[in-house]
Amino acid sequence: MDTSPPDPQLSALYQELILDHYRRPRNKGALDDATHSVSLNNPLCGDEIDLQLRVDGEVIREARFIGRGCSISQAAASMMTQLLKDRSIPQALALADRMSAMMRGDQAAAQDKTLGDLRALAGVSKFPVRIKCALLPWNALTDALKG
């Protein structure tokens, strides 16, 4: 299913948003009081992420990452960590499911406002090899929470 932005101006805006998160990642760096941590990599692309969470009860109070790799994986990690703050674990896992659906080309997921900036990555669904890049931080999240 086509998840591309409807016009070139929106496509350019999405591209700029992805590059902004790549060049100036939010929540990048170690989390000293992490309660959950997992490291994953994508050997096909060379992406690496070390996701660290501070969970209090059933709520993610803080999320940070250390990573390197392509603009898609690093922007996705930056965007994800912004969304996770003060979300319950079930909410975070539901976001992971929505992100995965968007990467499968689900148009409703691509328009879901709860995904925030991540909707800029909807076009990645057209490039199967890049889907793994976009989902790497989300796979790390799922592993950390279900670990």
C-alpha positions in Angstrom: 0.0 0.0 0.0 1.3 3.5 -0.9 2.4 5.4 2.3 4.2 8.2 0.5 3.4 11.8 1.5 0.8 13.2 -0.8 2.9 16.0 -2.2 6.6 16.9 -2.8 6.5 19.7 -0.2 5.4 17.2 2.5 8.0 14.7 1.3 10.7 17.4 1.6 9.5 18.3 5.1 9.6 14.6 6.2 13.1 14.3 4.7 14.3 17.3 6.7 12.7 16.0 9.9 14.6 12.7 9.5 17.9 14.5 8.9 17.3 16.8 11.8 16.9 13.8 14.2 20.0 12.2 12.6 22.2 15.3 12.9 20.9 16.4 16.3 19.6 13.2 18.0 17.5 13.6 21.0 18.2 11.5 24.1 21.5 10.2 22.9 24.0 9.2 25.5 24.2 6.9 28.5 21.5 6.6 31.2 23.2 6.2 34.5 20.2 4.8 36.4 18.9 2.5 33.7 16.7 -0.3 34.9 16.5 -2.0 31.4 19.1 -2.1 28.7 19.6 -4.0 25.5 22.1 -3.9 22.6 21.1 -4.8 19.1 22.7 -4.5 15.7 21.8 -4.8 12.0 24.7 -6.6 10.3 23.3 -5.9 6.9 23.6 -2.1 7.3 26.1 -1.8 10.2 23.5 -0.1 12.5 24.1 -0.5 16.3 21.9 0.6 19.2 22.2 0.3 22.9 18.9 1.3 24.4 18.6 2.2 28.0 15.4 2.7 29.9 14.5 3.9 33.4 11.2 2.2 34.3 9.3 3.0 37.5 6.6 0.5 38.1 4.9 0.2 34.7 6.0 3.6 33.4 9.0 4.5 31.3 10.3 7.6 32.9 13.3 8.0 30.6 14.7 6.5 27.5 18.2 7.1 26.0 20.3 5.4 23.4 23.9 5.1 22.3 24.1 4.2 18.6 25.7 4.5 15.3 24.6 3.7 11.8 22.5 5.1 9.0 20.2 8.1 9.2 17.1 6.0 9.3 18.1 3.9 12.3 19.5 6.8 14.3 16.6 9.1 13.5 14.1 6.3 14.4 15.9 5.9 17.8 15.8 9.6 18.5 12.1 9.9 17.6 11.3 6.8 19.6 13.0 7.9 22.8 11.0 11.2 22.6 7.8 9.3 22.4 8.5 6.9 25.3 8.9 9.3 28.1 6.1 8.8 30.7 4.4 6.1 28.7 3.2 2.9 30.3 4.8 -0.3 29.2 1.6 -1.4 27.4 1.4 1.9 25.6 5.1 1.6 24.5 4.5 -1.9 23.2 1.4 -0.7 21.4 3.5 2.0 19.7 6.0 -0.7 18.7 3.2 -2.6 17.1 2.0 0.6 15.2 5.5 1.3 14.0 5.8 -2.3 12.7 2.4 -2.0 11.0 3.5 1.3 9.3 6.7 -0.4 8.1 4.4 -3.1 6.5 2.7 -0.4 4.6 -0.4 0.0 6.8 -1.9 3.4 5.7 -3.9 3.8 8.9 -0.7 3.3 11.0 1.1 5.8 8.8 -1.5 8.4 9.7 -1.7 7.6 13.4 -0.9 10.8 15.3 0.4 8.8 18.3 3.5 8.0 16.3 4.4 11.6 16.2 7.6 12.4 14.2 7.9 8.7 13.3 5.3 9.2 10.6 8.0 10.8 8.6 9.5 7.3 8.2 6.4 5.9 6.5 8.1 6.0 3.1 10.8 3.6 4.3 8.2 0.8 3.9 8.9 0.9 0.1 12.5 -0.2 0.7 12.5 -3.6 2.4 16.2 -3.5 3.2 15.7 -0.2 5.1 12.8 -1.5 7.2 15.2 -3.3 9.4 17.0 0.0 10.0 13.8 1.8 11.1 12.7 -1.1 13.3 16.0 -1.7 15.1 15.3 0.7 18.0 11.8 -0.8 18.3 13.1 -4.3 18.4 15.5 -3.2 21.1 12.6 -1.7 23.1 10.5 -4.9 22.8 13.5 -7.0 23.9 14.2 -4.7 26.8 10.6 -4.7 28.1 9.8 -8.4 27.5 13.4 -9.5 28.3 
